[in-house]
Amino acid sequence: MNIERAVAFVQAHGSAVERGRLAAILDGTPPGAGVLSALAARQQPDGGFAGWLPISTIGATAYALQWCDDLRLRSGTIVDAVRALQM
């Protein structure tokens, strides 16, 4: 596998969230405000995340939690809303 080409592909074609995840995974760079805003925009009022339809699903929420892990987000508005679902 050619990591450099994969990184270049994400940098050229990835969304703000995808580029932010890449930077966090490879360099430990904290996500910027644009990354957090883009991720927050995907969150639904119930705390979950939507996929193709504007309703929360388990799969989309699980992916979003993986993204939060990639971004090293352990607390904050996005993560706290998902934690509230557990109560």
C-alpha positions as CSV (number, residue, x, y, z in Angstrom):
1,M,0.0,0.0,0.0
2,N,1.2,3.5,-0.8
3,I,0.4,5.7,2.2
4,E,1.6,8.9,0.6
5,R,-0.9,8.4,-2.3
6,A,-3.7,7.6,0.1
7,V,-2.9,10.7,2.2
8,A,-2.8,12.9,-1.0
9,F,-6.1,11.5,-2.1
10,V,-7.8,12.4,1.2
11,Q,-6.2,15.8,1.2
12,A,-7.4,16.5,-2.4
13,H,-10.9,15.0,-2.2
14,G,-11.9,14.7,1.5
15,S,-14.4,16.8,3.4
16,A,-13.3,19.0,6.2
17,V,-14.1,16.2,8.7
18,E,-12.1,13.6,6.7
19,R,-9.1,15.9,6.4
20,G,-9.3,16.7,10.1
21,R,-9.5,13.0,10.9
22,L,-6.4,12.4,8.8
23,A,-4.4,15.2,10.5
24,A,-5.4,13.9,13.9
25,I,-4.5,10.3,13.1
26,L,-1.2,11.1,11.4
27,D,0.0,14.1,13.3
28,G,-2.1,14.4,16.4
29,T,-3.4,17.8,15.2
30,P,-6.5,18.9,17.2
31,P,-9.5,19.6,15.0
32,G,-10.2,23.1,14.0
33,A,-13.5,25.0,14.4
34,G,-14.4,24.2,10.8
35,V,-14.1,20.5,11.4
36,L,-16.1,20.6,14.6
37,S,-18.8,22.7,12.9
38,A,-19.0,20.3,10.0
39,L,-19.3,17.3,12.4
40,A,-21.9,19.1,14.6
41,A,-24.0,19.9,11.5
42,R,-24.5,16.2,11.0
43,Q,-25.9,15.7,14.5
44,Q,-29.6,15.4,15.0
45,P,-31.6,17.0,17.8
46,D,-31.9,13.5,19.5
47,G,-28.1,13.4,19.8
48,G,-27.7,10.7,17.1
49,F,-26.3,11.2,13.6
50,A,-28.1,10.8,10.3
51,G,-26.9,9.0,7.2
52,W,-28.6,9.6,3.9
53,L,-32.0,10.4,5.4
54,P,-32.4,13.2,8.0
55,I,-33.0,10.7,10.9
56,S,-30.6,9.3,13.4
57,T,-29.5,5.7,12.8
58,I,-27.3,3.4,14.9
59,G,-24.9,2.9,12.0
60,A,-24.4,6.6,11.2
61,T,-24.0,7.4,14.9
62,A,-21.4,4.6,15.3
63,Y,-19.5,6.1,12.4
64,A,-19.7,9.6,13.9
65,L,-18.4,8.2,17.3
66,Q,-15.5,6.6,15.4
67,W,-14.8,10.0,13.8
68,C,-14.8,11.6,17.3
69,D,-12.3,9.0,18.4
70,D,-10.1,9.6,15.4
71,L,-10.3,13.4,16.3
72,R,-9.5,12.6,19.9
73,L,-12.8,14.2,21.0
74,R,-13.7,12.8,24.5
75,S,-16.0,15.6,25.7
76,G,-17.8,18.6,24.4
77,T,-21.2,19.3,22.9
78,I,-21.1,16.6,20.3
79,V,-19.9,13.8,22.5
80,D,-22.0,14.9,25.5
81,A,-25.2,14.8,23.5
82,V,-24.4,11.2,22.5
83,R,-23.6,10.2,26.1
84,A,-27.0,11.7,27.2
85,L,-28.7,9.0,25.0
86,Q,-27.3,6.3,27.3
87,M,-29.2,7.6,30.3
